[in-house]
Amino acid sequence: MKNVKLYKWLTVTLMLAISVFCLLYLEKIQKSTAPAVAETKTERTAETDKPELPVFYNTLPKSAYSYNGQQFQNIGGNDDDILKNVHTFGKTAYVFFDTSSNGYDVKTAAPSVACALVDENLTLKKTVTLSGDGAEYYLSSKITGYGFFVLTKSDSYVALYKMNFDLVVINRTVFEKEVDGTLHLQTNGRLLSITTSDSSLSVRVIGNDGVIEKSSSIYLSSPKIALCYEKDETVNMFVNLEKSCVHVRYSDFYGFLSSDETAGKTIDEILPFNGGFAGIYLENGEKFLFTADENAVVSFEKQLPPAGFTKILKNGENLMLVSSQNGKTTLSLFCTHLDEVITRTYDLETSLVPYFDESGRIALFDGEHVTLYSYDAVSIEKIEKYPASAACVKVFESGVIAFSANKKDGAFNKNYGKSDVFITVLKKNTTK
């Protein structure tokens, strides 16, 4: 019996030894036939060694700060914050801006539209961000007696937000496959959302709660909205196509009434003027100033000289044309028949007119600064100059001015990131 047990034990031991030998032999074969692989090491750089900084958020309300006796408020975070619009309600300002920041005054996980509530003392009371699953950017906003309506866009949709005056979002509606749009507040108080896709122009009547009450669409190829203007309860929409422009008329009751296309011309700028319209159109690379009747039939037109940019302003019953070329800015006054009344040229370098009002103030943007002037038909006078990172600027009768700036010194030493929104009061609030 002992011999049998010994035999079994020896047999098991021998089998285990053979198995181990086979495994070692196979491993040796694999190593000898496997290709050589270089050892990889994680390269350490200053960027990877840098510890991730904690996100810091300001506690609101945040008071304005003083620099050389002038009050300032900055709004933003650790990245870009670009002003888009400002609405006022009583003594409160609602500041809308695009943000890619997360920190300080802004909380967001992706590029978003933000709104800040600022009181008459420039105290920042509250901020909110509007965003969906991904990045969203500002298109348009309107204030009504029921709060705010804000239109935003992403890569694949346009979204409509309804907010109350406490910046609480009441409703959000998404328009799939829309690419652009604007909001139009009618004289009867009804709000229209006017949006475009690659193949259509759509108008939606929006209720006070943000719910769509009516929707109409018309086929147009790659439309781009130039102007929406209401006359006698009819909304006139001027829309650019690739090589033409279309005058579309819309009624709440009947929907789309007509669409008249003008081939070979696109609208560069258009505004209501003396019961009709005035504007600048492009044809074969040339710019033409024109006036038109209420049906958009051209009454007078005048070819303009080459310019880096042009902007038309209403000046009483006349038109003022602001243009820039070769470091010079020209102000020209035209009567309703487009006869030139007076022209003045100034050494003012600019690329855009981001702001003007009929009380006689105009802001010129040169890519690095925004300069506010008072003007009339015969002269222009500098009011203030500020560093600016974007063309959008808002000025109010009270003398408050809002703009974006990327400076970090002097009055802008509170700048949190690449660019913040700044609000201040003009030292000299004058008009011509």
C-alpha positions, 0 to 999 in steps of 0.5 A: 500500500505504501508503494502505491501511494509513493508511486502516485506521489512521484507521478504527480510530481513528475507531471508538475515538473513537466508542465513547468518546463513547458511553460518556461520553454514557451515563454523563451520562444515568445521572447526570442521571436517578439519584436523589440519594443522601445520603452516609453516614458511619460515626458514631464513638462512644466505644463504637466508638472503644474498643479491644477488650480482650484476654481475660485468664485466671488461672493456676490454682491460685489461692489464697484472699485475706484480708480483715480476717482472714477467708479468701475465694475468688472464682470467675468472669469478666467477666460474671455467675456465679451459684451453683447448687449445691455438692457435697463429696467428702472435703475437696474442694468442687465448685461448680456455677454458671451463667456468661456470662463469658469470662475470668479463671477461666472459658473459654466462648463462650456462656452455660454451666454451669461447675464449679470444684474448691476444696480445704479451704484455699479454693484454686481448683484447676480450672474447666471449662465444659459447653456445646453449640452454644449457651447451656446453663443448670443444671438439676440435679446429683448426685454418685455414687461414679463422679463427677458427673451434670449436667443442663442445658437450652437452648432446644430440648433437655436435656443430661446430662453425666457427669464424673469427679472430675477434672472430665473429661467422660466422656459427653454425651447430648442429649434433644431437645425436652425443656424441663426436668428434674431428677436423682434418686439412688435408695437402691439407687444408681441414677440417674434422669433425670426430664425434661419436654416440652410433652406428656410426662414421661419417666424414664430410668435412667442407668448409671454411665457415663452411658449410658441403660439404660431409658426410659419416658414418660407423656403429660401436658400441660405438666408441671412437676415439684414433688417426686421422693421415693422410698419402698419402691423406688417413686419418687413424683413430684408434677407440676403441670399448668396447673390441677391436680396429678398424683401419679405413681408409678414403679418401675424394674422395672414403669415407671409404676405410676399417676397420680392427678390432683387438679383445681383444686389446684397444689402450691406446695411439698411434702416428705416428712414422718412417713412421708407428705408435708407441703406447701402447695397453691394453690386459687383464689389461696389457700394451704393447709398440708396433711399427707398419708399415704404415698399422698398422701391429705390428712389435715389442712389449714389455710388460711394468711393472705396472705403475700409468701412461705411456706416449710415446714421439718421441725422434728423431728416438727413442721412450721415455717412461715416466712412474710413480709409487710409487712417482718415474718418469722413463724416458726410451729410446727405439730404433725402435726395442724396445730394451732399450737404457737407463733408468733413474728414478727420485723422481718426483711425477706425475699423467699425462704428459700434455705437451711435445715438441720435442725441449726437454720440458716436463710438469708433473702434480701431481694434484696440480701443473704443473712443466715444465722440460727440458729433454734429454735421460740421464737427466731432469732439472726443469724449473718452477713450478706453482700451477694448477687445471687442466692438460692442459698446453700450452708452446710456443717457446717464453717462454709463458706458459698458464694453469689453477690455483685455488690459490688466493695468491701470483702471483695468487691473481687476481683469480676471482673465483674457477679457472682462466686461467693464462698466463705468461712468463717463467723466464728461457726459456731453453731446453736441 
